[in-house]
Amino acid sequence: MAQPTGYLRIKNIMTTVLVTGGAGYIGSHACVELLNANFDVLVLDNFCNSKATSIKRVEKITGKSITLIEGDVRDKATLTMLFSDHQIDAVMHFAGLKAVSDSVNNPLAYYDNNVMGSITLLEVMSEFSVNNIVFSSSATVYGFSDDKPIPETAPLSPFNPYGHNKRMVEQVLADISIAEPSWNIASLRYFNPVGAHPSGEIGEDPNGVPNNLMPYVSQVAVGKRERLSVFGNDYPTIDGTGVRDYIHVVDLALGHVAALNKLMQGCGLLTLNLGAGRGYSVLELVQAFEASTEQKIPYEIVNRRAGDIAIYFADASLAKQVLGWKTTKTLEDICRDAWRWQTKNPNGY
Ligand SMILES: NC(=O)c1ccc[n+]([C@@H]2O[C@H](COP(=O)([O-])OP(=O)(O)OC[C@H]3O[C@@H](n4cnc5c(N)ncnc54)[C@H](O)[C@@H]3O)[C@@H](O)[C@H]2O)c1
């Protein structure tokens, strides 16, 4: 007797992805690429660092709709309701607080949101036998690494609460994978996500003074900030300024879809760097921005910041080997897309 097609679809093909923190910077770009790849998307976000407008923009870009639930990933009752009401096949877990300096000043808030939130989510996933998760980790787990580039095998030595949060959740996931081999887990260690969707509809919308270089540069270019402070020009690098691995947020989002496709094949535990695999200095980025946008970026050299590292970039070869994924966007693409987003949305969403 023929099986009803619906049964086959649910049983064999992973279709619905819960995206926690999906209204945020990286989550919204992941939603676009998930929808483009024909996944159904549910978003859970408490909007502590985002606005629901980003989801409307994702729908505008893709012409597809998202089920949006306002709620907190630490709230077990909300999660239980969500998993009862929807057939969820996998989770992309972006929800978290991300400002390193804030984590130093407010460690409890960070452990609560980032570690407890993840554990609550994993408990509910376990109760509902949803065993597929992509987790937003960070290159911060490597701490002061001497490796250039940094492979996944480099020692882990985070040195701030945010980095500890990521390492702890990675450890929880690794332990689950040992206890429950049916779980498929991708811990993705991002380097420096930058840029915006080429449509200019979604991008990074920092609250107040940006913590990261690229949104700061864009805000200087658009006249919101007077000049860029470059922290130190006496590092052992090409021009003395710090070198980082900038990854276009669309490349990053596509890396998530590649990881999800790998989970669908039953991959167990994957821990992968997502980076471009090459570094650019602060001044190289400023020059690329000026050349791509024809905007002048006034800057001044100030003292080094405590805790900054001279050179930090990914060995991105494992992700290429395992996922068949690599970045394709250039530094020029990054600058042009960041600028388009900034000029179309000078005050964010
Ligand atoms: N942007 C980066 O440079 C970077 C680098 C490495 C790792 N990451 C990680 O990637 C993830 C996404 O980062 P992002 O840059 O998109 O940040 P973001 O702040 O733009 O997005 C995070 C989203 O999660 C939501 N959120 C936070 N706590 C929540 C909670 N308890 N319940 C429900 N929603 C909650 C926020 O409202 C926001 O929409 C984070 O986990 C971050 O730590 C980011």
The ligand as an SDF file (V2000), in Angstrom:
LIG
                    3D

 44 48  0  0  0  0  0  0  0  0999 V2000
   28.7180   38.9790   15.1250 N   0  0  0  0  0  0  0  0  0  0  0  0
   29.8540   38.4170   15.4770 C   0  0  0  0  0  0  0  0  0  0  0  0
   30.9140   39.0420   15.3490 O   0  0  0  0  0  0  0  0  0  0  0  0
   29.9080   37.0210   16.0260 C   0  0  0  0  0  0  0  0  0  0  0  0
   31.1160   36.3080   16.0330 C   0  0  0  0  0  0  0  0  0  0  0  0
   31.1350   35.0170   16.5470 C   0  0  0  0  0  0  0  0  0  0  0  0
   29.9810   34.4510   17.0530 C   0  0  0  0  0  0  0  0  0  0  0  0
   28.8240   35.1640   17.0480 N   0  0  0  0  0  0  0  0  0  0  0  0
   27.6250   34.5420   17.6190 C   0  0  0  0  0  0  0  0  0  0  0  0
   26.6210   34.4410   16.6170 O   0  0  0  0  0  0  0  0  0  0  0  0
   25.3270   34.5830   17.1970 C   0  0  0  0  0  0  0  0  0  0  0  0
   24.5710   35.6440   16.4540 C   0  0  0  0  0  0  0  0  0  0  0  0
   25.3240   36.8590   16.5060 O   0  0  0  0  0  0  0  0  0  0  0  0
   24.7930   38.1980   15.8350 P   0  0  0  0  0  0  0  0  0  0  0  0
   25.9810   38.9770   15.4580 O   0  0  0  0  0  0  0  0  0  0  0  0
   23.7570   37.9020   14.8390 O   0  0  0  0  0  0  0  0  0  0  0  0
   24.1370   38.8840   17.1090 O   0  0  0  0  0  0  0  0  0  0  0  0
   22.7780   39.6700   17.2390 P   0  0  0  0  0  0  0  0  0  0  0  0
   22.7610   40.3070   18.5930 O   0  0  0  0  0  0  0  0  0  0  0  0
   22.5400   40.5410   16.0610 O   0  0  0  0  0  0  0  0  0  0  0  0
   21.7200   38.4840   17.1820 O   0  0  0  0  0  0  0  0  0  0  0  0
   21.4000   37.7100   18.2980 C   0  0  0  0  0  0  0  0  0  0  0  0
   19.8880   37.6090   18.3600 C   0  0  0  0  0  0  0  0  0  0  0  0
   19.5290   36.8060   19.4680 O   0  0  0  0  0  0  0  0  0  0  0  0
   18.4640   37.4310   20.1630 C   0  0  0  0  0  0  0  0  0  0  0  0
   18.5480   36.9500   21.5530 N   0  0  0  0  0  0  0  0  0  0  0  0
   19.5470   37.1660   22.4480 C   0  0  0  0  0  0  0  0  0  0  0  0
   19.2750   36.5260   23.5920 N   0  0  0  0  0  0  0  0  0  0  0  0
   18.0900   35.8800   23.4070 C   0  0  0  0  0  0  0  0  0  0  0  0
   17.3020   35.0400   24.2180 C   0  0  0  0  0  0  0  0  0  0  0  0
   17.6400   34.7480   25.4760 N   0  0  0  0  0  0  0  0  0  0  0  0
   16.1620   34.5370   23.7110 N   0  0  0  0  0  0  0  0  0  0  0  0
   15.7730   34.8310   22.4340 C   0  0  0  0  0  0  0  0  0  0  0  0
   16.4790   35.6310   21.6160 N   0  0  0  0  0  0  0  0  0  0  0  0
   17.6290   36.1410   22.1090 C   0  0  0  0  0  0  0  0  0  0  0  0
   18.7050   38.9260   19.9740 C   0  0  0  0  0  0  0  0  0  0  0  0
   17.5390   39.7070   20.1430 O   0  0  0  0  0  0  0  0  0  0  0  0
   19.2030   38.9640   18.5370 C   0  0  0  0  0  0  0  0  0  0  0  0
   18.1420   39.0610   17.6310 O   0  0  0  0  0  0  0  0  0  0  0  0
   25.5610   34.9040   18.6730 C   0  0  0  0  0  0  0  0  0  0  0  0
   25.4250   33.7220   19.4080 O   0  0  0  0  0  0  0  0  0  0  0  0
   26.9880   35.3970   18.7020 C   0  0  0  0  0  0  0  0  0  0  0  0
   27.6020   35.1510   19.9440 O   0  0  0  0  0  0  0  0  0  0  0  0
   28.7530   36.4130   16.5320 C   0  0  0  0  0  0  0  0  0  0  0  0
  1  2  1  0
  2  3  2  0
  2  4  1  0
  4  5  1  0
  4 44  2  0
  5  6  2  0
  6  7  1  0
  7  8  2  0
  8  9  1  0
  8 44  1  0
  9 10  1  0
  9 42  1  0
 10 11  1  0
 11 12  1  0
 11 40  1  0
 12 13  1  0
 13 14  1  0
 14 15  2  0
 14 16  1  0
 14 17  1  0
 17 18  1  0
 18 19  2  0
 18 20  1  0
 18 21  1  0
 21 22  1  0
 22 23  1  0
 23 24  1  0
 23 38  1  0
 24 25  1  0
 25 26  1  0
 25 36  1  0
 26 27  1  0
 26 35  1  0
 27 28  2  0
 28 29  1  0
 29 30  1  0
 29 35  2  0
 30 31  1  0
 30 32  2  0
 32 33  1  0
 33 34  2  0
 34 35  1  0
 36 37  1  0
 36 38  1  0
 38 39  1  0
 40 41  1  0
 40 42  1  0
 42 43  1  0
M  CHG  2   8   1  16  -1
M  END
$$$$
